[in-house]
């Protein structure tokens, strides 16, 4: 047994990848349970964040993000002061240029801060903390077995894939996320371990709670040639808008960085922006998941979609720019969904019945994600796994490839192109 790691290192890597997948899924589920518990403790209600916000009086849903931002910022500031000089807690940096070791206490501090932000209605994705915890699980496992630097990095990457798969119910796109976004390359030797970790995480979630697609679009017809042309026009529009989204997020960060305020007050101010918008629009709470689900099934007026999109862009820029810990992939999906709905309604004005609105929303999500992250394969697989609408693969794939190309041509850069972008996640 003691000679197994030396004689068959690939077998050991696969065993550790499976263990990492199970551990990552359990950590994600623990984070979700803690999140639901804090939401109920703070508001007295359970369910989706938008559903909770609708049940609260306007003053309470406006105040909650302020209090949450203040607490999240205070915890983050104090934690960073105590952990000054310790190892990095950035899992993407650890995989790309680091030694594969993550600071456990730093990850816990960031996760607790993210809990406070998300549970109080902050407009940011919860997947960032979930994936970070899962990556931390991979880092911890690597300390129990002697291994090389590439093997340690691979195990942390397995944790990233496991966390992504458990959070989004999307094991295939989890592997592609690591290869296309984190590594920016395809390592065939690492694929078995990554895939095993992602599948193990998905099976663990399925065994405990059942695994269903996160989004359920309305029944969509297969795209004919005319619809494909419409989806291509939609992709061109959203691809052209993707650099503006990245610029908007940078402006939000720059604006808050110029404020002569400590981190807790900056994050409370970011929460105040969210709360002020949520006074009128409860949909500003959370990462946008509920509204995307609604857009996939309903046919709202374009004026309402435009208002929600503009307000959500402000809320997300304020939350992320103020220093909140979290992901922006789900808010990006919201922006793509709303943009797709607007473009689809415009095309239907030119030619009635040109595109089904649910199809425009779905294709818009894929196109905007592909252009913003410069990861078309990730966008294609992710939308397929998120919706299970595999008959929409041709228009989704065509739109993702076209939008990514347009975004790159217009000077757009990948969301995580450099180390500074990595640290902002």
ABEGO torsion letter per residue (X at the ends): XAAAAAABAAAAAAAAAAAAAAAAAAAAAAAAAAAAAAAAAAAGBBEBAAAAAAABBAAAAAAAAAAAAAAAAAAAAAAAAAABGBBBABAAAAAAABAGBBBAAAAAAAAAAAAAAAAAGBBBBAAAAAAAAAAAAAAAAAAABBBBAAAAAAAAAAAAAAAAAAAAGBAAAAAAAAAAAAAGBBBAAAAAAAAAAAAAAAAAAAAAAEBBBABBBBBBBBBBAAAAAAAAAAAAAAAAAAAAAAAAAAAAAAAAAABBBBAAAAAAAAAAAAAAAAAABAAABEAGAAAAAAAAABBBBAAAAAAAAAAAAAAAAAAAAAGBBEBAAAAAAAAAAAAAAAAAAAAAAABBGABBAAAAAAAAAAAAAAAAAGBAAAAAAAAAAAAGBAAAAAAAAAAAAAAAAAAAAAGBBBAAABAAAAAAX
